[in-house]
Amino acid sequence: MSTCENIHHCRTMVGIISSCLTTLFACTWVAVHPNIPAPYETSLEITVRRIRVMVMALIAPELVVVWAMRQWFVAGRIANKYKDRKWTRTHGFFVQMGGFVLVDDTENLIRVLDLDELEKLDENEFPKISQAQIQDKSKRDALSKVLIVVQTTWFILQCIARVFEHLPITEIEVVTLAFTVLNLFTYTLWWSKPADVRFPHCVRKNPKPKLASSRENEVLGEDRMDNWLKGEDDGLKGEGDGLTGEGVSLRGEGASSNGYHEVRLEEVDPEKGRDDDQHDDGFLDAVGRIFSEMRGWWIVVITEVEDHSPFLKIFSLPFYAILGILSLFSDMTGYGQYMIKDEKRVPTFYAGDPTDSEATQLILISSFIGTIFGAVHCLAWHVQVPSPTQLLLWRVSSLSITLLPVLEVVAVKTADKNDNFLMILAVPLLLLGPIAYIVARITLLVLAFTSLRSIPPGAYETVIWTTFIPHL
């Protein structure tokens, strides 16, 4: 069969755009496995946070891979530490995403339990939950993940097929192709991590029983005290006193010095995951918290320039505002993502603390992945565009996102050396490099869509056999 016979099916503009947008959505929204939200957060807040992560993933998708890689490293270390308890990497992911929480006797959430606090639990208190039980909380099973991988794989195959058939690839397809390559890394790293979990596994903190006075001890007697501690005295049983209840084991002061034990989820009816339509004040509370977070970010920026002269404020305010935006992206690399005492959820990009060896591997692997991502854009080096200026912008932006990850690693390593001359060279690159990268990424996204106004006729042709591969 000749090439002309193979390539007789025509694509439409709507088909090109829809396949690219569907794949981009799978790479920036569906592929992200977020941490567990706080109990007071509504669906609105959770959605707003997901949109923010999606926008950040569109601008710097390599950092999503870095986030997933950090969690993968630490989750593996946690699984290896508790392999005698039959913990897997899924358990490690569950710890990192805030899967274990401490609740009081009235079932109110006290705080998220991090790895250090879990280590303090005794044998009876340590959470007993299997990998299957954790995955049961996930909103995505293996089949749904496979379908997403098939979608991204189909997009890669059809782009490769177009190259072999000497058919042009549009800029938006090149951008999407770069995302699909990173998406395969992300899904591989997060394959065993539960997705979109709303409710954690609860560990209850029981109040320690009050010690009876000496006279009360005489009245109760030794047998009476034994029965009380066993929860067998009808006179001391009571609903909600934390001593008895179906399926709840008694833990008194003598059970553990930590004073809390595991509780089945069905015993706890937490006021978590409140939906906006179930609480009259839920929507207003959510909007208030979102506004408060934005206001807090702006206050930090204003505080930095409040002591400056009016003239200097005009120039310094945009600078600190840009630094504030860059700090959001630095969170994805793990900087500033630490557990705070009595926090109700883990930070958005929390992944634990990698070891020095793991941190070194993260830097090298992430720079390599970033270079691959940029190199994919260079495949459109000779793409047909409406104007030479647009082609120049595409080439400069593609080279920038290809080289900057490597240059940033070199700058970090150079800054570690106590050499003043090298520091003078490294610091500007560390500050301006991320800004240049974000500008280049936004430029590529804009060019990808504006180029749809004028695409070559061959872009509407497709390789017929790729249509038989299941895809969206």
FENFEN-V423465 format. One record per residue. N is the residue number from 1. RES is the residue in one small letter. BURIAL is b if it has 9 or more other ideal C-beta (glycine too) atoms within 8 Angstrom, else e. Layout:
# FENFEN-V423465
n: <N & N>
res: <RES & RES>
burial: <BURIAL & BURIAL>
This chain:
# FENFEN-V423465
n: <1 & 2 & 3 & 4 & 5 & 6 & 7 & 8 & 9 & 10 & 11 & 12 & 13 & 14 & 15 & 16 & 17 & 18 & 19 & 20 & 21 & 22 & 23 & 24 & 25 & 26 & 27 & 28 & 29 & 30 & 31 & 32 & 33 & 34 & 35 & 36 & 37 & 38 & 39 & 40 & 41 & 42 & 43 & 44 & 45 & 46 & 47 & 48 & 49 & 50 & 51 & 52 & 53 & 54 & 55 & 56 & 57 & 58 & 59 & 60 & 61 & 62 & 63 & 64 & 65 & 66 & 67 & 68 & 69 & 70 & 71 & 72 & 73 & 74 & 75 & 76 & 77 & 78 & 79 & 80 & 81 & 82 & 83 & 84 & 85 & 86 & 87 & 88 & 89 & 90 & 91 & 92 & 93 & 94 & 95 & 96 & 97 & 98 & 99 & 100 & 101 & 102 & 103 & 104 & 105 & 106 & 107 & 108 & 109 & 110 & 111 & 112 & 113 & 114 & 115 & 116 & 117 & 118 & 119 & 120 & 121 & 122 & 123 & 124 & 125 & 126 & 127 & 128 & 129 & 130 & 131 & 132 & 133 & 134 & 135 & 136 & 137 & 138 & 139 & 140 & 141 & 142 & 143 & 144 & 145 & 146 & 147 & 148 & 149 & 150 & 151 & 152 & 153 & 154 & 155 & 156 & 157 & 158 & 159 & 160 & 161 & 162 & 163 & 164 & 165 & 166 & 167 & 168 & 169 & 170 & 171 & 172 & 173 & 174 & 175 & 176 & 177 & 178 & 179 & 180 & 181 & 182 & 183 & 184 & 185 & 186 & 187 & 188 & 189 & 190 & 191 & 192 & 193 & 194 & 195 & 196 & 197 & 198 & 199 & 200 & 201 & 202 & 203 & 204 & 205 & 206 & 207 & 208 & 209 & 210 & 211 & 212 & 213 & 214 & 215 & 216 & 217 & 218 & 219 & 220 & 221 & 222 & 223 & 224 & 225 & 226 & 227 & 228 & 229 & 230 & 231 & 232 & 233 & 234 & 235 & 236 & 237 & 238 & 239 & 240 & 241 & 242 & 243 & 244 & 245 & 246 & 247 & 248 & 249 & 250 & 251 & 252 & 253 & 254 & 255 & 256 & 257 & 258 & 259 & 260 & 261 & 262 & 263 & 264 & 265 & 266 & 267 & 268 & 269 & 270 & 271 & 272 & 273 & 274 & 275 & 276 & 277 & 278 & 279 & 280 & 281 & 282 & 283 & 284 & 285 & 286 & 287 & 288 & 289 & 290 & 291 & 292 & 293 & 294 & 295 & 296 & 297 & 298 & 299 & 300 & 301 & 302 & 303 & 304 & 305 & 306 & 307 & 308 & 309 & 310 & 311 & 312 & 313 & 314 & 315 & 316 & 317 & 318 & 319 & 320 & 321 & 322 & 323 & 324 & 325 & 326 & 327 & 328 & 329 & 330 & 331 & 332 & 333 & 334 & 335 & 336 & 337 & 338 & 339 & 340 & 341 & 342 & 343 & 344 & 345 & 346 & 347 & 348 & 349 & 350 & 351 & 352 & 353 & 354 & 355 & 356 & 357 & 358 & 359 & 360 & 361 & 362 & 363 & 364 & 365 & 366 & 367 & 368 & 369 & 370 & 371 & 372 & 373 & 374 & 375 & 376 & 377 & 378 & 379 & 380 & 381 & 382 & 383 & 384 & 385 & 386 & 387 & 388 & 389 & 390 & 391 & 392 & 393 & 394 & 395 & 396 & 397 & 398 & 399 & 400 & 401 & 402 & 403 & 404 & 405 & 406 & 407 & 408 & 409 & 410 & 411 & 412 & 413 & 414 & 415 & 416 & 417 & 418 & 419 & 420 & 421 & 422 & 423 & 424 & 425 & 426 & 427 & 428 & 429 & 430 & 431 & 432 & 433 & 434 & 435 & 436 & 437 & 438 & 439 & 440 & 441 & 442 & 443 & 444 & 445 & 446 & 447 & 448 & 449 & 450 & 451 & 452 & 453 & 454 & 455 & 456 & 457 & 458 & 459 & 460 & 461 & 462 & 463 & 464 & 465 & 466 & 467 & 468 & 469 & 470 & 471 & 472>
res: <m & s & t & c & e & n & i & h & h & c & r & t & m & v & g & i & i & s & s & c & l & t & t & l & f & a & c & t & w & v & a & v & h & p & n & i & p & a & p & y & e & t & s & l & e & i & t & v & r & r & i & r & v & m & v & m & a & l & i & a & p & e & l & v & v & v & w & a & m & r & q & w & f & v & a & g & r & i & a & n & k & y & k & d & r & k & w & t & r & t & h & g & f & f & v & q & m & g & g & f & v & l & v & d & d & t & e & n & l & i & r & v & l & d & l & d & e & l & e & k & l & d & e & n & e & f & p & k & i & s & q & a & q & i & q & d & k & s & k & r & d & a & l & s & k & v & l & i & v & v & q & t & t & w & f & i & l & q & c & i & a & r & v & f & e & h & l & p & i & t & e & i & e & v & v & t & l & a & f & t & v & l & n & l & f & t & y & t & l & w & w & s & k & p & a & d & v & r & f & p & h & c & v & r & k & n & p & k & p & k & l & a & s & s & r & e & n & e & v & l & g & e & d & r & m & d & n & w & l & k & g & e & d & d & g & l & k & g & e & g & d & g & l & t & g & e & g & v & s & l & r & g & e & g & a & s & s & n & g & y & h & e & v & r & l & e & e & v & d & p & e & k & g & r & d & d & d & q & h & d & d & g & f & l & d & a & v & g & r & i & f & s & e & m & r & g & w & w & i & v & v & i & t & e & v & e & d & h & s & p & f & l & k & i & f & s & l & p & f & y & a & i & l & g & i & l & s & l & f & s & d & m & t & g & y & g & q & y & m & i & k & d & e & k & r & v & p & t & f & y & a & g & d & p & t & d & s & e & a & t & q & l & i & l & i & s & s & f & i & g & t & i & f & g & a & v & h & c & l & a & w & h & v & q & v & p & s & p & t & q & l & l & l & w & r & v & s & s & l & s & i & t & l & l & p & v & l & e & v & v & a & v & k & t & a & d & k & n & d & n & f & l & m & i & l & a & v & p & l & l & l & l & g & p & i & a & y & i & v & a & r & i & t & l & l & v & l & a & f & t & s & l & r & s & i & p & p & g & a & y & e & t & v & i & w & t & t & f & i & p & h & l>
burial: <e & e & e & e & e & b & b & e & e & e & b & e & e & e & e & b & b & e & b & b & e & b & b & b & b & b & b & b & e & e & b & b & b & b & b & b & b & e & b & e & b & b & e & b & b & b & e & b & b & b & e & b & b & b & e & b & b & b & b & b & b & b & b & b & b & b & b & b & b & b & b & b & b & b & b & b & b & b & b & e & e & b & e & e & e & e & b & b & b & b & b & b & b & b & b & b & b & b & b & b & b & b & b & b & b & e & b & e & b & b & b & b & b & b & e & e & b & b & e & e & b & e & e & b & b & b & b & e & e & e & e & e & e & b & b & e & b & b & e & e & e & e & e & e & b & e & b & b & b & b & b & b & b & b & b & b & b & b & b & e & b & b & b & e & b & e & b & b & b & b & b & b & b & b & b & b & b & b & b & b & b & b & b & b & b & b & b & e & b & b & e & e & b & b & b & b & b & e & b & b & b & b & b & b & b & b & e & e & e & e & e & e & e & e & e & e & b & e & e & b & e & e & e & b & b & e & b & b & b & e & b & e & b & e & e & e & b & e & e & e & e & e & b & e & e & e & e & e & e & b & b & b & e & e & e & b & e & e & b & b & b & b & b & e & e & e & e & b & e & b & e & e & b & b & b & b & e & e & b & e & e & b & b & e & b & b & b & e & b & b & e & e & e & e & e & e & b & e & e & b & b & e & e & e & b & e & e & e & e & e & e & b & b & e & e & b & b & e & e & b & b & b & e & b & e & b & b & b & b & b & b & b & b & b & e & e & b & e & b & e & e & e & b & b & b & b & b & b & b & b & b & b & e & b & e & e & e & b & b & e & b & b & b & b & b & b & b & e & b & b & b & b & b & b & b & b & b & b & b & b & e & e & b & e & b & e & e & e & e & b & b & e & b & b & b & b & b & b & b & b & b & b & b & b & b & b & b & b & b & e & b & b & e & b & b & e & e & e & e & e & e & b & b & e & b & b & b & e & b & b & e & e & b & b & b & b & b & b & e & b & b & b & b & b & b & e & b & b & e & e & b & b & e & e & b & e & e & e & b & b & b & b & b & b & e & b & e & e & b & e & e & e>
